[in-house]
Amino acid sequence: MRERGTRSLAVEELQKMAQLFDMSIDQIINYDGSIPKEVILEDKTELEQIRLIQQLEEEDKQTIFRLVEKMLTNKKFKDFFAKNAATL
């Protein structure tokens, strides 16, 4: 351990980090220091938003699609009842 509070990593620790961050050991060792920025969907075009969603794990994508389906279904019911309530 050095005075800066740093230490060398064992190969096993590098392998675990690589798996955790879905990177190669080479990418970790030669890391350029740029940290990913928070993704904010609202400042993206619709096509960019879909591309970002497509990058997710399958289970996460399905969760998002189920939420969207539920919201769309709720909107259809609201629109239906609003239209039919106006005719009463």
C-alpha positions in Angstrom: 0.0 0.0 0.0 1.3 3.4 -0.9 0.8 6.7 1.0 -2.0 7.7 -1.3 -4.1 4.8 -0.1 -3.7 2.8 -3.3 -2.6 -0.8 -3.7 -1.9 -3.3 -6.5 -4.8 -5.5 -7.6 -4.5 -9.3 -7.9 -5.4 -10.8 -11.2 -8.5 -12.4 -9.6 -9.7 -8.9 -8.5 -9.1 -7.6 -12.0 -11.2 -10.5 -13.5 -14.0 -9.7 -11.1 -14.0 -6.0 -11.9 -13.9 -6.8 -15.6 -17.0 -9.1 -15.2 -18.8 -6.6 -13.1 -18.3 -3.7 -15.5 -18.6 -5.8 -18.6 -15.1 -4.8 -19.7 -11.9 -6.6 -20.6 -8.9 -6.6 -18.2 -7.1 -4.6 -20.9 -9.8 -1.9 -20.9 -9.5 -1.6 -17.1 -5.7 -1.5 -17.1 -5.7 1.1 -19.9 -8.7 3.0 -18.7 -8.6 6.5 -20.1 -10.2 8.0 -17.1 -13.5 9.2 -18.6 -16.4 8.2 -16.5 -19.7 7.5 -18.2 -22.2 10.3 -17.8 -25.7 9.9 -16.5 -28.1 9.1 -19.3 -31.1 11.4 -19.5 -33.7 10.2 -22.0 -35.6 13.4 -22.3 -32.8 15.2 -24.1 -32.6 12.5 -26.7 -34.5 12.0 -29.9 -37.0 9.2 -30.0 -34.7 7.1 -32.1 -31.9 7.6 -29.7 -34.2 6.6 -26.8 -35.1 3.4 -28.5 -31.5 2.6 -29.2 -30.6 3.1 -25.6 -33.4 0.9 -24.4 -32.3 -1.8 -26.9 -28.9 -1.9 -25.1 -30.5 -3.1 -21.9 -30.7 -6.6 -20.6 -33.7 -8.5 -22.0 -35.5 -8.6 -18.7 -35.1 -4.8 -18.2 -36.4 -4.2 -21.8 -39.4 -6.4 -21.1 -40.1 -4.4 -17.9 -40.0 -1.1 -19.8 -42.3 -2.4 -22.6 -44.8 -3.7 -20.0 -44.9 -0.3 -18.3 -45.4 1.4 -21.7 -48.1 -1.0 -22.7 -49.9 -0.4 -19.3 -49.7 3.4 -19.8 -51.0 3.2 -23.4 -53.8 1.0 -22.3 -54.7 3.4 -19.5 -54.7 6.3 -21.9 -57.0 4.5 -24.3 -59.5 3.8 -21.5 -59.3 7.4 -20.3 -59.9 8.7 -23.9 -62.7 6.2 -24.4 -64.5 7.2 -21.2 -63.9 11.0 -21.8 -65.4 10.7 -25.3 -68.4 8.6 -24.2 -69.0 10.6 -21.0 -69.3 13.7 -23.3 -72.2 12.1 -25.2 -74.2 11.4 -22.1 
